[in-house]
């Protein structure tokens, strides 16, 4: 197998590399690193959430949605994944579906006034 810069190194090194790409707003490169990392450690939430964020910021909304649904299925009270899923669905024009996830995220954080919808 041909090793590239994106999949070279230990999982910890690749996690740091992905975070550097993400922080530099190179979301496509971050997603390339994180895709392999998520395959290798699918049970870890952190890499999957960052992958979803990289997809979201690079307008790969269906991919972001798929990753977020995995997180929410595994951990229904993961409020940040709920918030991101709601925002991702909003960007796809699926407001009614988004609203339920945004309400759940708001309930988990105690934001019962609904400020999440207004802070987008």
C-alpha positions in Angstrom: 0.0 0.0 0.0 1.2 3.5 -0.9 1.6 5.7 2.2 0.9 9.4 1.7 1.4 12.4 3.9 -2.3 12.2 4.8 -2.1 8.7 6.3 1.5 8.6 7.5 2.3 8.2 11.2 0.6 7.1 14.3 -3.1 7.8 15.0 -2.0 10.6 17.5 0.3 12.2 14.9 -2.5 12.1 12.3 -4.9 13.6 14.8 -2.5 16.5 15.3 -2.0 16.9 11.6 -5.7 16.9 10.9 -6.2 19.6 13.6 -3.5 21.7 12.1 -5.2 21.5 8.7 -8.5 22.3 10.2 -7.1 25.2 12.2 -5.6 26.5 9.0 -9.0 26.2 7.3 -7.8 23.6 4.9 -10.9 21.5 5.5 -10.4 19.2 2.5 -6.9 18.2 3.7 -8.3 17.7 7.2 -11.0 15.5 5.9 -8.4 13.4 4.0 -6.5 12.7 7.2 -9.6 12.2 9.3 -11.3 9.8 6.9 -8.6 7.3 7.4 -8.4 7.9 11.1 -12.1 7.4 11.6 -11.9 4.1 9.7 -9.1 3.0 12.0 -10.7 4.1 15.3 -14.4 4.2 14.5 -15.4 4.1 18.1 -13.8 7.5 18.9 -16.1 10.5 18.8 -13.5 13.2 18.5 -12.1 12.4 15.1 -15.6 11.7 13.7 -16.9 15.1 15.0 -13.9 16.9 13.5 -14.4 15.0 10.2 -18.1 16.1 10.2 -17.0 19.7 10.9 -14.4 19.6 8.0 -17.1 18.2 5.7 -19.5 21.0 6.9 -17.0 23.8 6.3 -16.1 22.4 2.8 -19.8 22.2 1.9 -19.9 18.4 1.8 -23.1 18.4 3.6 -24.3 14.9 2.9 -21.1 13.5 4.2 -21.2 15.8 7.3 -24.8 14.6 7.9 -23.8 10.9 7.7 -20.9 11.3 10.2 -23.1 13.3 12.6 -25.9 10.7 12.4 -23.4 8.0 13.5 -22.4 10.1 16.5 -26.0 10.9 17.5 -26.9 7.2 17.1 -24.1 6.1 19.4 -24.5 9.0 21.9 -28.0 10.5 21.7 -27.1 13.2 24.3 -24.0 14.5 22.4 -25.4 18.1 22.2 -22.7 19.5 19.9 -23.4 16.7 17.3 -27.1 17.5 17.6 -26.4 21.2 17.0 -24.2 20.5 14.1 -26.7 18.0 12.6 -29.4 20.7 12.9 -27.2 23.3 11.2 -26.2 20.8 8.5 -29.8 20.0 7.7 -30.6 23.8 7.7 -28.0 24.3 5.0 -29.6 21.6 3.0 -33.0 23.4 3.2 -34.4 20.7 5.5 -35.6 23.2 8.2 -38.4 21.0 9.7 -36.0 18.1 10.3 -33.3 20.5 11.5 -35.6 22.1 14.1 -36.0 18.9 16.1 -32.2 18.5 16.4 -31.8 22.1 17.3 -34.5 21.9 20.0 -32.8 18.8 21.5 -29.4 20.5 21.5 -31.0 23.5 23.2 -32.6 21.4 25.8 -29.3 19.6 26.6 -27.5 23.0 27.1 -30.4 24.6 29.0 -31.1 27.1 26.2 -34.8 26.8 26.4 -35.4 30.3 24.9 -34.4 28.9 21.5 -31.4 31.1 21.0 -29.6 28.5 18.9 -31.9 29.1 15.9 -31.2 32.9 16.2 -27.4 32.6 16.6 -26.7 30.8 13.3 
